[in-house]
Amino acid sequence: MANEERREDQMNTKDFVIGALVGGIVGAATALFLAPKSGRELREDLNGQASVLKEKTNQIRESAMTHGSALAAAAKEKTNVVTQAVQSNDWVNKVKTLKTENEQEFEEAAEAEAEAESIEVEEANYDVQQKLEETKKAFDETEQILNK
């Protein structure tokens, strides 16, 4: 549960940073295009802003790489601790035993259900055969009466 909250916090932070960057870029571009400057001044301003943006992007990337590596190491360490705890408590074997028992119960129930359905189908088939024979007999009797 705590991992899910951390992931959500990380995603929210990541989304905020991306949104702030995109918003900053759009705002800067809008301000530059709406400012009453000559083409040369506008190009110089754009180049300056692009350089600043590139530097900030590199700083953010480096920060993300550092934090990402630290988080990966922490996650790996916690995974090892949990794995050792699970193995030491023999939970894995208990889960496997329960899984096997549940699978056997399910298979037995499925076989019993299939057998019951098979019996119902045989009974229905027998009933249909009897009705067909009765219908054939009635048809033959009617045919004999009509032929006389």
KAGI-V474801 format. One line per field, one symbol per residue. ss: DSSP state (~ for helix, > for strand, _ for the rest). psi: psi as a letter, one per 40 degrees, with the letter a starting at -180 (. if undefined). burial: b if it has 9 or more other C-alpha atoms within 8 Angstrom, else e. A space follows every 10 residues. Layout:
BEGIN
ss->???
psi->???
burial->???
END
This chain:
BEGIN
ss->_~~~~~~~~~ ~~~~~~~~~~ ~~~~~~~~~~ ~~~~____~~ ~~~~~~~~~~ ~~~~~~~~~~ ~~~~~~~~~~ ~~~~~~~~~~ ~~~~~~~~__ ~~~~~~~~~~ ~~~~~~~~~~ ~~~~~~~~~~ ~~~~~~~~~~ ~~~~~~~~~~ ~~~~~~~_
psi->dddddddddd dddddddddd dddddddddd dddeigiidd dddddddddd dddddddddd dddddddddd dddddddddd ddddddddef dddddddddd dddddddddd dddddddddd dddddddddd dddddddddd ddddddd.
burial->eeeeeeeeee eeeeeeeeee eeeeeeebbe ebeeeeeeee ebeebbeebe eeeeeeeeee eeeeeeeeee eeeeeeeeee eeeeebbeee beeeeeeeee eeeeeeeeee eeeeeeeeee eeeeeeeeee eeeeeeeeee eeeeeeee
END
